[in-house]
Amino acid sequence: MDILTGNHQISVTTVILTGRLDALEAAPLRTVLNEHIINGQINIAIDLTAVEFVDSAGLAALVKGMKDTRRAGGDLKLVAPRAQDAVRVFELTRFDRVFEMATDIDSLLADW
């Protein structure tokens, strides 16, 4: 019997959003995520800490990014927003159960 061991380092790209993640901002977010995935950056952590509001278009952009990264063999995870309006959208849609979420970027990266 042969036993081989190895170490692997995973590269994670962080994207920090501020303001509103709504219909106006969803398209630019989709573009940024798509560019990262095309360039082989398939593990993406999105920090929503400073996001004040999220609507259905913003959620759709996040879901598309998650599906695209997973299809490429990676994943997309979130740092939860702090603004109650944004948190409420994730809770009402149950997307807080769809996405892996953490309270800060260090916790999110530690669980990768």
Secondary structure as GFF3:
##gff-version 3
##sequence-region A 1 112
A	DSSP	beta_strand	13	21	.	.	.	ID=ss1
A	DSSP	alpha_helix	23	38	.	.	.	ID=ss2
A	DSSP	beta_strand	43	54	.	.	.	ID=ss3
A	DSSP	alpha_helix	56	71	.	.	.	ID=ss4
A	DSSP	beta_strand	75	79	.	.	.	ID=ss5
A	DSSP	alpha_helix	84	93	.	.	.	ID=ss6
A	DSSP	alpha_helix	95	98	.	.	.	ID=ss7
A	DSSP	beta_strand	101	102	.	.	.	ID=ss8
A	DSSP	alpha_helix	105	110	.	.	.	ID=ss9
###
